[in-house]
Amino acid sequence: MTTPTGNVGSRVVQLLVQAGVRPRVLVRDPARLPDAVRPHVEVAQGDLLDASFVADAVKGAEALFWASPEAFTAPDPLADMIAMGANAAAAVEAAGVTRVLQISSVGAERRHGAGLIDGLARNEEQLAATGADLLTLRCGYFFSNLFGMLDAIRAGALATTMPLDRRSAWVDPRDIAEVAAARLLAGWSGHDIQAVHGPADLSWSEVATILSTATGHNIQATQITDDDLRQALRSAGMSEPAAAGVVGMTAGTRDDFTPEQERSFVTTTPTTLEAWAHAALRPLLS
């Protein structure tokens, strides 16, 4: 499995270990694995952009948990995501892996025009072409994305290029991990897509109100333009392709977009933004 130290992957590791599985984790820097985790996993150290590493690491696996790691600091993260997906697909075919679970995103169903989400769409296509049984989890907006906005939130600002009254799915990464682990342990056959939408669709104005209550800070949502965001990302050191990819993720799901998978009992997960923010965000703002 990839991203074993990420917001989703780290929880998947814990759940699999608790279920009696010893997962093989593909990781660039094993030092990032917590000391308590290392005795319970098999470590394969390398770079997902290295095709030979991925091929060797996947050998002997019956199932693969695949999440393309965030690479916002890469010169061209979209190209890297597509290259990593190609390596994964080649390794799955060569090793005869029978099941692949991919972490994707709401918006990937558009296939084109959603910035870095287009990389996940390409990954969906690459992995589907292997012939393995593929389960794609199309997830809503991660609560944990707010960690990247801490300085602004401390100052009382929550900026977005999305219209402030436009609702979309928000989800706790741990809930995504629980769905992923349950499906990996239970198994499936064929190709399937399952959304993970969190407990409710929220507008950015509603998010600001929820965060204010949960953290004790007065937070106001404001809408900025795509150019404002692009310039801020470029000023922070992002390359132009990386900044365009980040801007495109919201732009591509902003106007006249409805997720392919409707909200239902199956796609709804329990953890509320208020509960998450009180436990995870409030201590960082104290």
Helices and strands as residue ranges (DSSP letters): H 9-18, E 24-27, G 30-32, G 38-40, E 42-45, H 51-58, E 63-66, H 77-95, E 99-105, G 108-110, H 117-128, E 133-139, E 141-142, G 143-149, H 150-154, E 157-160, E 168-171, H 173-186, E 192-196, E 200-202, H 204-215, E 220-223, H 226-235, H 240-251, H 273-276, I 277-281, H 282-285
